[in-house]
Amino acid sequence: DAQAGGVAPGAALRGDIAAAKAAANDAYAFCAQEAIQLHGGVGFTWEYDPHLYFKRAQASLAQFGSTPQLLEWIARHAIDNGTSRHDAVPASLHASMATRPSAARTGALQ
């Protein structure tokens, strides 16, 4: 965690991180949904693991930002040529992150 160590990532790195997270969101959600579909009705029961991946994908979207939120941040950052006054975290993400601990730190997504 760069910010916990006192080192804030640069604007270009934040853009790359947001793009990677947006792509990962879509891939994770797709794989989780396909696993549920593949297993049929039992895919969402406690006897099989696909429900865990599906729920973790949903928790990741809620905790770290959905794909539309991240793409909006990337677009706004690109339009402002990297000098946006909104350069940090989008307000919608900032409010949710301020009210709960990082899921990665609490082990919720492990």
LONULO-228134 format. One line per field, with one value per atom (N, C-alpha, C): residue number from 1; residue in three letters; atom name; x, y, z negated. Coordinates in Angstrom, 2 decimals. Atoms other than C-alpha are relative to their C-alpha. Example, Ala and Ser with C-alpha at 12.3 -4.5 7.8 and 13.67 -1.06 7.14 Angstrom:
REM LONULO-228134
pos [1;1;1;2;2;2] $
code [ala;ala;ala;ser;ser;ser] $
site [N;CA;C;N;CA;C] $
u [0.89;12.30;0.90;-0.82;13.67;-0.77] $
v [-1.19;-4.50;1.20;-1.19;-1.06;1.09] $
w [0.00;-7.80;0.00;0.06;-7.14;-0.73] $
This chain:
REM LONULO-228134
pos [1;1;1;2;2;2;3;3;3;4;4;4;5;5;5;6;6;6;7;7;7;8;8;8;9;9;9;10;10;10;11;11;11;12;12;12;13;13;13;14;14;14;15;15;15;16;16;16;17;17;17;18;18;18;19;19;19;20;20;20;21;21;21;22;22;22;23;23;23;24;24;24;25;25;25;26;26;26;27;27;27;28;28;28;29;29;29;30;30;30;31;31;31;32;32;32;33;33;33;34;34;34;35;35;35;36;36;36;37;37;37;38;38;38;39;39;39;40;40;40;41;41;41;42;42;42;43;43;43;44;44;44;45;45;45;46;46;46;47;47;47;48;48;48;49;49;49;50;50;50;51;51;51;52;52;52;53;53;53;54;54;54;55;55;55;56;56;56;57;57;57;58;58;58;59;59;59;60;60;60;61;61;61;62;62;62;63;63;63;64;64;64;65;65;65;66;66;66;67;67;67;68;68;68;69;69;69;70;70;70;71;71;71;72;72;72;73;73;73;74;74;74;75;75;75;76;76;76;77;77;77;78;78;78;79;79;79;80;80;80;81;81;81;82;82;82;83;83;83;84;84;84;85;85;85;86;86;86;87;87;87;88;88;88;89;89;89;90;90;90;91;91;91;92;92;92;93;93;93;94;94;94;95;95;95;96;96;96;97;97;97;98;98;98;99;99;99;100;100;100;101;101;101;102;102;102;103;103;103;104;104;104;105;105;105;106;106;106;107;107;107;108;108;108;109;109;109;110;110;110] $
code [asp;asp;asp;ala;ala;ala;gln;gln;gln;ala;ala;ala;gly;gly;gly;gly;gly;gly;val;val;val;ala;ala;ala;pro;pro;pro;gly;gly;gly;ala;ala;ala;ala;ala;ala;leu;leu;leu;arg;arg;arg;gly;gly;gly;asp;asp;asp;ile;ile;ile;ala;ala;ala;ala;ala;ala;ala;ala;ala;lys;lys;lys;ala;ala;ala;ala;ala;ala;ala;ala;ala;asn;asn;asn;asp;asp;asp;ala;ala;ala;tyr;tyr;tyr;ala;ala;ala;phe;phe;phe;cys;cys;cys;ala;ala;ala;gln;gln;gln;glu;glu;glu;ala;ala;ala;ile;ile;ile;gln;gln;gln;leu;leu;leu;his;his;his;gly;gly;gly;gly;gly;gly;val;val;val;gly;gly;gly;phe;phe;phe;thr;thr;thr;trp;trp;trp;glu;glu;glu;tyr;tyr;tyr;asp;asp;asp;pro;pro;pro;his;his;his;leu;leu;leu;tyr;tyr;tyr;phe;phe;phe;lys;lys;lys;arg;arg;arg;ala;ala;ala;gln;gln;gln;ala;ala;ala;ser;ser;ser;leu;leu;leu;ala;ala;ala;gln;gln;gln;phe;phe;phe;gly;gly;gly;ser;ser;ser;thr;thr;thr;pro;pro;pro;gln;gln;gln;leu;leu;leu;leu;leu;leu;glu;glu;glu;trp;trp;trp;ile;ile;ile;ala;ala;ala;arg;arg;arg;his;his;his;ala;ala;ala;ile;ile;ile;asp;asp;asp;asn;asn;asn;gly;gly;gly;thr;thr;thr;ser;ser;ser;arg;arg;arg;his;his;his;asp;asp;asp;ala;ala;ala;val;val;val;pro;pro;pro;ala;ala;ala;ser;ser;ser;leu;leu;leu;his;his;his;ala;ala;ala;ser;ser;ser;met;met;met;ala;ala;ala;thr;thr;thr;arg;arg;arg;pro;pro;pro;ser;ser;ser;ala;ala;ala;ala;ala;ala;arg;arg;arg;thr;thr;thr;gly;gly;gly;ala;ala;ala;leu;leu;leu;gln;gln;gln] $
site [N;CA;C;N;CA;C;N;CA;C;N;CA;C;N;CA;C;N;CA;C;N;CA;C;N;CA;C;N;CA;C;N;CA;C;N;CA;C;N;CA;C;N;CA;C;N;CA;C;N;CA;C;N;CA;C;N;CA;C;N;CA;C;N;CA;C;N;CA;C;N;CA;C;N;CA;C;N;CA;C;N;CA;C;N;CA;C;N;CA;C;N;CA;C;N;CA;C;N;CA;C;N;CA;C;N;CA;C;N;CA;C;N;CA;C;N;CA;C;N;CA;C;N;CA;C;N;CA;C;N;CA;C;N;CA;C;N;CA;C;N;CA;C;N;CA;C;N;CA;C;N;CA;C;N;CA;C;N;CA;C;N;CA;C;N;CA;C;N;CA;C;N;CA;C;N;CA;C;N;CA;C;N;CA;C;N;CA;C;N;CA;C;N;CA;C;N;CA;C;N;CA;C;N;CA;C;N;CA;C;N;CA;C;N;CA;C;N;CA;C;N;CA;C;N;CA;C;N;CA;C;N;CA;C;N;CA;C;N;CA;C;N;CA;C;N;CA;C;N;CA;C;N;CA;C;N;CA;C;N;CA;C;N;CA;C;N;CA;C;N;CA;C;N;CA;C;N;CA;C;N;CA;C;N;CA;C;N;CA;C;N;CA;C;N;CA;C;N;CA;C;N;CA;C;N;CA;C;N;CA;C;N;CA;C;N;CA;C;N;CA;C;N;CA;C;N;CA;C;N;CA;C;N;CA;C;N;CA;C;N;CA;C;N;CA;C;N;CA;C;N;CA;C;N;CA;C;N;CA;C;N;CA;C;N;CA;C;N;CA;C;N;CA;C;N;CA;C;N;CA;C;N;CA;C] $
u [0.85;0.00;0.89;-0.91;1.89;-0.35;0.37;-0.11;0.21;-0.25;0.21;1.47;-1.42;3.98;0.45;-0.34;3.85;0.40;-0.37;4.60;-1.25;1.19;1.76;0.41;-0.34;1.77;-0.23;0.14;2.19;-1.29;1.25;-0.70;-0.05;-0.02;0.38;-0.19;0.14;0.68;-1.42;1.39;-2.76;-0.91;0.78;-4.19;0.17;-0.26;-2.52;-0.66;0.63;-3.77;-1.50;1.45;-7.33;-0.38;0.28;-7.18;0.12;-0.17;-5.86;-1.15;1.11;-8.54;-1.30;1.21;-11.28;-0.02;-0.08;-10.09;-0.17;0.11;-9.77;-1.43;1.40;-13.30;-0.82;0.79;-14.77;0.37;-0.44;-12.67;-0.47;0.40;-13.42;-1.51;1.46;-17.16;-0.41;0.33;-17.27;0.30;-0.38;-15.40;-0.91;0.87;-17.52;-1.40;1.33;-20.77;-0.01;-0.08;-19.65;0.13;-0.12;-18.69;-1.35;1.35;-22.16;-0.85;0.79;-23.72;0.41;-0.51;-21.52;-0.50;0.43;-22.49;-1.51;1.46;-26.17;-0.49;0.63;-28.38;0.88;-0.86;-25.76;1.17;-1.12;-23.25;-0.10;0.17;-24.73;-0.32;0.24;-25.10;1.30;-1.17;-22.75;0.89;-0.78;-21.59;1.12;-0.99;-19.61;0.56;-0.71;-17.13;-0.36;0.24;-18.37;-0.72;0.70;-20.64;0.97;-1.01;-17.56;0.64;-0.62;-15.95;-0.96;1.00;-19.16;-0.16;0.16;-19.58;1.25;-1.23;-15.93;0.11;-0.01;-16.26;-0.91;0.92;-19.27;0.57;-0.61;-17.44;1.14;-1.10;-14.44;-0.51;0.59;-16.65;-0.45;0.50;-18.20;1.14;-1.09;-14.93;0.97;-1.08;-12.49;-0.45;0.51;-14.74;-0.44;0.53;-16.84;0.71;-0.62;-15.68;-0.45;0.40;-17.84;0.63;-0.63;-16.46;1.46;-1.41;-12.89;0.20;-0.12;-13.41;-0.33;0.31;-14.99;1.21;-1.19;-11.92;1.09;-1.02;-9.59;-0.31;0.39;-11.56;0.18;-0.13;-11.69;1.48;-1.44;-7.96;0.62;-0.55;-7.20;-0.43;0.50;-9.38;0.75;-0.70;-7.65;1.51;-1.41;-4.26;0.85;-0.75;-3.22;0.09;-0.09;-3.73;-1.35;1.34;-7.23;0.02;0.13;-8.28;-0.63;0.56;-10.01;1.01;-1.06;-6.66;0.07;-0.11;-6.97;-1.05;1.00;-9.89;-1.35;1.34;-13.37;-0.80;0.75;-15.77;-0.84;0.83;-18.05;0.83;-0.87;-15.10;0.56;-0.60;-13.60;-0.95;0.98;-16.80;-0.11;0.14;-17.06;1.27;-1.23;-13.38;0.22;-0.18;-13.54;-0.82;0.89;-16.30;0.31;-0.32;-14.80;1.47;-1.42;-11.36;0.21;-0.34;-9.60;-0.31;0.34;-10.92;1.27;-1.25;-7.40;0.66;-0.60;-6.21;-0.78;0.80;-9.10;-0.06;-0.02;-8.63;-1.32;1.32;-12.17;0.06;-0.06;-11.03;1.07;-1.05;-8.43;-0.58] $
v [-1.18;0.00;1.24;-1.13;3.05;1.15;-1.13;5.61;-0.29;0.34;3.74;0.18;-0.18;3.90;1.44;-1.41;7.65;0.43;-0.34;7.53;-0.05;-0.06;8.68;-0.28;0.28;7.26;1.24;-1.12;9.75;-0.08;-0.08;10.84;-1.06;0.99;8.59;-1.41;1.31;5.60;-0.22;0.13;6.28;-0.32;0.29;6.28;-1.44;1.40;2.95;-0.96;0.84;1.49;-0.04;-0.05;2.65;-0.81;0.76;1.16;-1.50;1.41;-2.15;-0.51;0.40;-2.26;-0.10;0.06;-1.50;-1.28;1.24;-4.38;-1.22;1.12;-6.68;-0.16;0.07;-5.78;-0.82;0.67;-6.93;-1.48;1.39;-10.10;-0.82;0.72;-11.07;-0.25;0.17;-10.47;-1.02;0.95;-12.39;-1.43;1.36;-15.40;-0.52;0.42;-15.48;-0.34;0.26;-15.26;-1.27;1.21;-17.96;-1.25;1.15;-20.25;-0.35;0.24;-19.82;-0.67;0.55;-20.52;-1.43;1.34;-23.55;-1.03;0.93;-25.13;-0.07;0.01;-24.33;0.42;-0.38;-24.12;-0.22;0.25;-25.61;0.97;-0.94;-22.92;1.08;-1.06;-20.50;-0.58;0.62;-22.99;-0.11;0.07;-23.49;-1.20;1.20;-26.89;0.21;-0.26;-25.38;1.41;-1.26;-22.50;1.16;-1.15;-20.37;1.16;-1.10;-18.38;0.91;-0.82;-17.22;0.99;-0.88;-15.82;1.08;-0.98;-14.14;1.09;-0.96;-12.49;0.86;-0.78;-11.44;1.02;-0.94;-9.87;1.18;-1.08;-7.87;0.88;-0.76;-6.84;0.87;-0.76;-5.74;1.23;-1.15;-3.52;1.06;-0.96;-1.93;0.66;-0.52;-1.49;0.87;-0.66;-0.39;0.79;-0.77;1.19;-0.88;0.75;-0.07;0.45;-0.34;-0.05;1.37;-1.34;2.99;1.13;-1.03;4.97;0.20;-0.09;4.15;0.59;-0.56;4.90;1.48;-1.43;8.23;0.76;-0.65;9.09;0.09;0.01;8.08;1.05;-0.97;10.17;1.43;-1.35;13.21;0.38;-0.25;12.88;0.27;-0.18;12.58;1.33;-1.27;15.57;1.18;-1.08;17.73;-0.08;0.15;16.56;-0.27;0.38;15.16;1.06;-1.07;18.42;0.26;-0.15;17.81;0.37;-0.29;19.32;-1.19;1.24;15.96;-1.12;0.95;14.20;-1.17;1.06;12.13;-1.08;1.06;9.78;0.63;-0.53;10.33;0.11;-0.25;11.71;-1.20;1.16;8.67;-1.12;1.01;6.38;0.46;-0.52;8.66;-0.15;0.11;8.65;-1.44;1.39;4.86;-0.51;0.46;4.35;0.60;-0.65;6.78;-0.67;0.56;4.85;-1.44;1.37;1.37;-0.29;0.32;-0.19;-0.70;0.66;-1.52;-1.48;1.42;-4.94;-0.85;0.75;-6.04;-0.10;0.03;-5.10;-0.90;0.82;-6.86;-1.45;1.37;-9.98;-0.46;0.37;-9.89;-0.61;0.49;-10.64;-1.07;1.01;-13.30;-1.38] $
w [0.00;0.00;0.00;-0.14;1.28;-0.92;0.83;-0.63;-1.48;1.40;-3.93;-0.32;0.20;-3.48;0.14;-0.11;-2.94;1.39;-1.37;0.78;0.86;-0.86;3.02;1.44;-1.40;6.57;0.86;-0.90;9.39;0.80;-0.75;11.61;1.11;-1.08;14.50;-0.55;0.62;12.19;-0.50;0.45;10.70;1.18;-1.20;14.23;0.44;-0.37;15.00;-0.98;1.01;11.73;0.21;-0.23;12.45;1.24;-1.22;15.97;-0.25;0.32;14.65;-0.86;0.87;11.95;0.79;-0.83;14.50;0.83;-0.79;16.70;-0.91;0.94;13.68;-0.50;0.42;12.54;0.99;-1.04;15.84;0.10;-0.10;15.99;-1.19;1.22;12.38;0.01;-0.03;12.75;1.06;-1.06;16.04;-0.43;0.43;14.63;-1.10;1.10;11.48;0.51;-0.56;13.45;0.84;-0.82;15.87;-0.87;0.91;12.98;-0.60;0.52;11.49;1.09;-1.12;14.90;0.31;-0.30;15.50;-1.00;1.05;12.19;-0.15;0.07;12.63;-1.38;1.26;9.56;-1.21;1.16;7.24;-0.07;-0.01;8.23;-1.05;1.00;5.73;-1.37;1.30;2.89;-0.78;0.87;-0.03;0.30;-0.26;1.25;1.01;-1.04;4.13;-0.15;0.20;4.27;0.93;-0.87;7.22;-0.66;0.66;4.94;-0.74;0.70;3.00;0.97;-0.98;6.14;0.47;-0.41;7.20;-1.06;1.09;3.80;-0.18;0.10;3.70;1.13;-1.12;7.14;-0.30;0.35;5.94;-1.11;1.09;2.76;0.52;-0.59;4.81;0.74;-0.70;6.97;-0.99;0.99;3.90;-0.76;0.83;2.01;0.79;-0.73;4.70;1.22;-1.12;7.32;1.15;-1.14;10.17;1.27;-1.28;13.77;0.50;-0.45;14.70;-0.82;0.83;11.74;0.38;-0.36;12.67;1.39;-1.35;16.36;0.02;0.11;15.44;-0.52;0.55;13.38;1.06;-1.05;16.23;1.06;-1.02;18.75;-0.50;0.56;16.48;-0.11;0.13;15.84;1.37;-1.34;19.57;0.60;-0.53;20.48;-0.61;0.70;17.88;0.17;-0.32;19.21;-1.24;1.18;15.86;-1.07;1.00;13.97;-0.64;0.54;12.70;-1.47;1.43;9.43;-0.69;0.53;8.99;0.18;-0.32;9.38;-0.97;0.99;6.25;0.27;-0.10;5.69;0.33;-0.26;7.18;-1.30;1.24;4.56;-0.41;0.34;4.78;-0.61;0.57;4.06;-1.33;1.22;1.43;-1.18;1.09;-0.64;-0.48;0.42;-0.62;-0.67;0.61;-1.45;-1.38;1.29;-4.35;-1.09;1.01;-6.08;-0.36;0.36;-6.07;0.28;-0.20;-6.33;1.34;-1.25;-3.30;-0.10;0.00;-2.40;0.07;-0.08;-1.57;-1.37;1.33;-5.05;-0.95;0.91;-6.78;0.44;-0.48;-4.69;0.60;-0.51;-3.30;1.39;-1.38;0.23;0.19;-0.13;-0.53;-0.01] $
